[in-house]
Amino acid sequence: MTSQRNETALARRQRLRERQRQQLAAIEAYDKAFAALAAAEEALAIAARDTVMAWGGVGAAATALEIGEGQLRRQLRAADRDEDQEVAT
């Protein structure tokens, strides 16, 4: 009886360890994807700023990119925030 109980407890611990491993893997995958998203957003903001500079204004750049001026301005604000954070650190 004791042997069977020990085996049951061992199996339960193994299932728990496997579940914890899966949970940790899921969190690590999320964190990695979130970091990639942040890097992509930063690159997009910088590209938006460079496009505005190359085209000489928001209107012309928005037309060239085929996006609305509002969307382009949001990306420019993000570029400004990124630049402010770099200066602060």
ROVOGU-559602 format. One record per residue: x, y, z of N, C-alpha, C, CB in turn. Coordinates in steps of 0.2 Angstrom, whole numbers, plus 5000, padded with zeros to 4 digits. Glycine has a CB too. Layout:
N
XYZXYZXYZXYZ ...
//
This chain:
89
500449945000500050005000500450065000499550005006 500950065004501450125005501750134998501950115010 502050084995502350084988501850124983502550014986 501250104983500750134978500650204980500150094978 500650224986500550294988501150334986500350294996 501750304987502350344985502350354978502950304987 502150304974502150314966501650364964501950244963 501050364968500550414966500850484968499950394970 501150494973501350554975501950574970501650554982 502350534968502850544964502550564957503350484963 502050534955501750554948501450624949501250494946 501150634954500850704955501350754955500450704962 501950744958502450794958502750804951503050774963 502750754947503050754940502550794936503150684937 501850784937501350814933501450894935500650794934 501550904941501550974943502151014940501650984951 502750974940503351004937503251014930503950954939 502950974926502850974919502351034918502550914916 501851044922501451104921501751164923500851094926 502251174928502551234929503051244924502951224936 503351194921503851204915503451234909504151134913 502851204908502451234902502251304904501851194901 502051324910501951394911502451444911501651394919 503051414913503651464912503851474905504251424916 503851414901503951424894503451474891503951354890 502851474892502351514890502451584891501651494892 502651604898502851664900503451694896502951674907 503951654896504551674892504451684885505151614893 504051644881503851664875503451724874503351604872 503051744879502651804879503151864879502151804884 503651854884504051914886504551924879504551894892 504751874876505151874870504751914864505351804868 504151894864503751924858503551994860503051884858 503452014866503352084868503952124867503152084876 504552094868505152134867505252144860505852094870 505152094856505152104848504652154846505052034845 504052154849503552204847503852274849502952194850 504152284855504352354857504952374852504652344864 505352324850505952344845505652364838506352284845 505152334836504852344830504452414830504352294828 504152424835503752494836504252544836503352494842 504852534839505352594839505652604832505952574844 505752544829506052554822505552584817506252484819 504952574818504352604814504352684816503752574816 504452694822504452764824505052804821504452774831 505552774821506152804818506152814811506852764820 505852764807505752764800505252814798505552694798 504752824802504252874801504552944801503652874806 504952954806505353024807505753034801505753024814 506152984799506552994793506253004787507052924793 505652974786505252984780504953054780504652934780 504753084786504453154786505053194784504253164793 505653184787506253224785506353224778506853204789 506353164775506553154768506053184763506653074766 505353184765504853214761504753284762504253164761 504953314767504953384769504253404773504953414763 503953354775503353364779502853304780502953424776 502453314785501953264787501553244781501653274793 501253294778500753284773501053244767500453344770 501653264765501953234759502153154761502553274757 502453154767502653084769502053034770503053094776 501453064773500853024774500652994767500353064778 500653044762500453024755500852974752500353084751 501552984753502052934750501952864754502752964751 501752864760501752804764501052774763501852814771 500552814760499852794760499552774766499852734755 499652824771499352814778499052884779499852794783 498652884784498352954787498852994790497752934791 498753054790499253104794499153084801499053174792 498653074804498553054811498952994813497853044813 498952944809499352884811500052904810499152834806 500252944806500952964805501153004811501153004798 500753054813500953094819500953054825500353144820 500553004826500652954832501352924832500052904832 501552904826502252874825502752924827502352834818 502652984825503153034826503153044834502953094823 502653044837502653054844502953004848501853064847 502852944845503252884848503952894847502952814845 504152914842504952924840505152974845505052954833 504753034846504953084851505053054858504453144851 504553014860504652984867505252934867503952934868 505352894862505952854862506552894863505952814856 506552954859507152994860507253024867507153054854 506753044870506753074876506953024881506053104878 506752964881506952904885507752894885506552844884 507952894879508652884878509052944881508852874870 508853004880509253054883509153054891508953124881 508653034894508553024901509052974904507853014903 509152924900509552864903510252874902509352804900 
//
